[in-house]
Amino acid sequence: MNRIVILFSLFSCLAKFSWAQNWSVKISSNVELRTWKLTTKADKEEKSLLGASITLYQGAKIISQGTSDGNGDFSVMVPGNGEYVLTVSYPGCNAKKFSIVTTGVPQELQNDPSWKPSFSIGGFVMAKPFPGIDYSGLQQTLVKVVYEAKIKNFDDDEPYTDAGLGIVMKIASAENILINNFCNTNKQGDVALAKPDCPLAKMLYEKAIAMIPGEQYPVEQLKKVGDCLKAKEEAAQKAAEAAKAKEEADKISKEKAAADKIAKEKAAADKAEKDKVAKENAAAKNKTASEKAAADKAAKEKAAKEKAEKDKIAKEKAASEKPKPVAKTEQPKPKEMPPPEEEQLGGPDKSDSKHKVPQVLGGASAKYKEALNKAEGYFKMKRYAEAKTAYEDVLKVKPADPYATNKLAEVNKLLAK
């Protein structure tokens, strides 16, 4: 064999050996960014992500790096005959990891320049983590890409992928529960705000913020709660002022009613007293009139009685002073012997009436007459006390004088009334 043939054969062997050592698997995929707008409901948006970091590791060694394009697409060449980890990451989001094993490929395929192995991973969804969710499962690889002899190409290891899918579903379920609780809490806050129960709404929105910090809906609603609390405070203040004003008005009304009642009772009492006084005055007036009428009647009767008595005395006096005629055939009766006092005064009273003024002789007669006239004058003027003294003086001149005695008894009766 000449040198050219040997050289060509050597070159061919070297070329086959070089391909076997440098073949690679093309892994391609797409990256999307998932964002949430959380209010009283959850609105999800997923769009192609430009600039996601694509890093291929072999152990701790970085084999290659790249980024997703404007459509979120990327591809990476994974060297053959090795075990690698493909990591997709984006700031603020959880990274996703995939295992790619390029061992186990038959040598004849490795030596075949026409064999171009590749695998398309379904897609990566990047999302910001929620608080309180356990994302530790994402630290391990979720998909394992291996060589499948049946298809003479690379595919995912189904049992491994199913396990990774279980991890993702568990995380997604926890996220959905949190999202639903967050939205329901906001909804309850809206109901409380509509009532309005401002304190309850405030508590619910603050609870929602604590569940998922950074969401704007409960933050914006808290501003409305502030306005609600302010309005409620102002309403409470106005209600308190109105209640105070009503209380004051009620107090004034009660005081006025009490004053009116007192005034009414006083007016009624005054009227009753006035009516009583008027009644008493009328009764007194009637009594006075009756008493006056009775007094007038008594006075008239007394005057008539006194006049009758006076007329009687006058008649008796006149009769006593006029001598009785003596019949010629009759013999005069012998004179009775007067008591010593009568003889001393000029003889006995010839009248048989006790009301006739006796005849008194001598100086005693003038004194008797003067005393008797004085007593009679007082009696006529109804000056009974003085008349009494005067009649007593008459009896001093002529003791036991029947006329003076009777008059004195009459005076005493009048004074005793």
Steps between C-alpha positions, in 0.01 A plus 500: 500500500645827398525794734209689342262210553630453851465870568147511361401193700650654811318827433172312460551320829595820671190670358272221626667506840467881518122480421449229756667719757320829407139411422222682698126502557301808414260587783246769416212652692304813570475722807189690612443740789185447702359802683193531719256786549327415826191689614180322596587261220823366352597613151802313359713621213779301329718652233831422331794597714797677349828473688452188711840355593578156354793326668636151442693346789712191528533467869598845622661587168319728260511347154306768317276804558240687299170685512156460352411714201205734445267207449631329813672232289842358570713199404815353647742236372566239768823304449478124465609239749436704816246595767385858510250729669320768302384794714255768389482807726365855507536771770232469771379161373561143606761326280409177321749211455510214252736202486648405164697173472680445167660166585388160370501595132628214274839562351379460143256787551768709661719431192220579255545862385142506377352430842378827651337421836267762653223539755242774549395562858140609527571839652604684811260721696667752725302658781566697816470293814216556748568530872442194715529253212756218520708523183779269621396235246625728222857450622504165328472433129143460381560330163765248399594475131666172401582303185224266384632209287155435352482837335877543471458842647458677832177518697387566857506232762123466567514375862749774584294760319181384675672545836610851401149576376369392841731751667383778269132409550540501876654847489231619256225368731646683798524817291139466385378460859692810603373696200139396566529595867649834403223576248224384735639715779496800266143413401395487866674831552298652214176369653593647840595832337165516319300464822702705612678308776827689475689330788423152362597607146829639633577175681424290189709710260793497743462122524514477119814715490663271756415199280661638183697820556541733205156447345343838437130422529475480880739797529269713283194376686658601830499860375123471457480350848682806631239724337227275638641515852532876475142533375382262769688695764347824376156334493553369853607847612194655337280232652655567840447873458142438383441268797645759734285773344194275527587419859535871574172573319328219690641636824377851420163356392471302824602800706245713314234233545584480870492881528171512310359231727612691809358822357176324409477343844577836660241671282250229591590534868477879480163471325380249756620730779341798330176307450519387862557856620223624272272226628597578857453869435165431340408275792625763742312766311189285502558427865556868571186583308313230687650609826422862414148404405471301820658783695271748333206278576618454857558873527155570364349245730702641787403854408138393475530319829671798661238731357226275628671483837550873498141558403393263773717676757369833385146379532575354837669820604210707374260274673695517821512875494124538431290461817240234489144626537319382813138414483281697731343194639838339565709564805862571444735228604712569795856590418762240556792590711802553272834378601716748676690581183183575308378731769833668490475550126146633511272195495447175320466443122124480454537316163445126504721460190867416536581714192338822619727770629415542871416832651767632729440793734723766645866564414558132434251522216703749303816296544316181402348667198835639385669160534212324328491749208873456455465120492205522263703725266787253484254216441334684209842559344577129549798585712422203715817493704447860609127433542587213734711728718225763496227251603727381778526865610117519498487198729746673728250787531203265527604148583276215377320733268310258274526713188875555531547136596314378190688741274833391645413135433405589143830687451697205633327271252587735214862521614519121526414452128 
